[in-house]
Amino acid sequence: MKRVYHGVKRYHRGAKPIHFALSTFGRIIIIVGFPMLLIESYRSLALGLMVGGVFLNLPMLRQVYYRNYKIRKRQILRRKKK
């Protein structure tokens, strides 16, 4: 598990274990929600699960991906100015 964690962390600079846990749990909830959409009586529950899964992914998106995107964007702009 530790080797996998360090391999994934290399691509997610600044991510903490809680980010990975919330993101993984959120993705599982989203995947579980898709088949439930087909059952009419569980449709509202499925939508709730999928929205909850998106909210669990937001910390990873906001604190890790967006910050790394801004840093990378600045690096590209600096290279173009040279």
C-alpha positions in Angstrom: 0.0 0.0 0.0 2.8 2.4 0.8 4.4 1.9 -2.6 1.1 2.6 -4.3 0.6 5.7 -2.2 4.0 7.2 -3.0 3.5 6.4 -6.7 0.2 8.2 -6.8 1.5 11.1 -4.7 4.2 11.8 -7.2 1.4 12.9 -9.6 -0.5 14.8 -6.9 1.9 17.3 -5.4 0.6 18.6 -2.0 -2.0 15.9 -1.6 -2.4 14.4 1.9 -3.7 10.9 2.7 -7.1 12.4 3.7 -7.4 13.8 0.2 -6.8 10.4 -1.3 -9.3 8.8 1.1 -12.1 11.3 0.5 -11.5 11.2 -3.3 -11.5 7.4 -3.5 -14.6 7.2 -1.3 -16.3 9.9 -3.4 -15.6 8.0 -6.7 -16.9 4.8 -5.2 -20.2 6.5 -4.2 -20.5 8.0 -7.7 -20.0 4.6 -9.3 -22.6 3.0 -7.0 -25.1 5.8 -7.8 -25.1 5.1 -11.6 -26.8 1.7 -11.6 -29.3 3.0 -9.0 -30.4 5.7 -11.5 -32.1 2.9 -13.5 -34.3 1.9 -10.6 -37.1 4.4 -10.5 -37.8 4.1 -6.7 -34.1 4.7 -5.9 -33.6 7.6 -8.3 -33.6 10.4 -5.7 -31.2 8.4 -3.5 -28.9 7.8 -6.5 -28.8 11.5 -7.3 -28.1 12.3 -3.6 -25.2 9.8 -3.6 -23.7 11.2 -6.8 -23.9 14.8 -5.5 -22.3 13.6 -2.2 -19.6 11.9 -4.2 -18.8 15.1 -6.1 -18.7 17.0 -2.8 -16.2 14.5 -1.4 -14.0 15.0 -4.5 -14.0 18.8 -4.2 -11.2 19.1 -1.6 -8.8 17.2 -3.9 -9.9 19.3 -6.9 -9.6 22.6 -5.1 -6.6 22.1 -2.9 -4.4 19.9 -5.2 -5.4 19.9 -8.8 -6.3 23.6 -9.1 -3.2 24.8 -7.2 -0.9 22.6 -9.4 -2.7 23.9 -12.5 -2.0 27.5 -11.5 1.7 26.7 -10.8 2.1 24.9 -14.1 0.3 27.7 -16.0 2.8 30.3 -14.6 5.7 28.1 -15.6 4.5 27.9 -19.2 3.9 31.6 -19.4 7.4 32.3 -18.1 8.9 30.0 -20.7 7.0 31.7 -23.5 8.3 35.2 -22.4 11.9 34.0 -22.7 
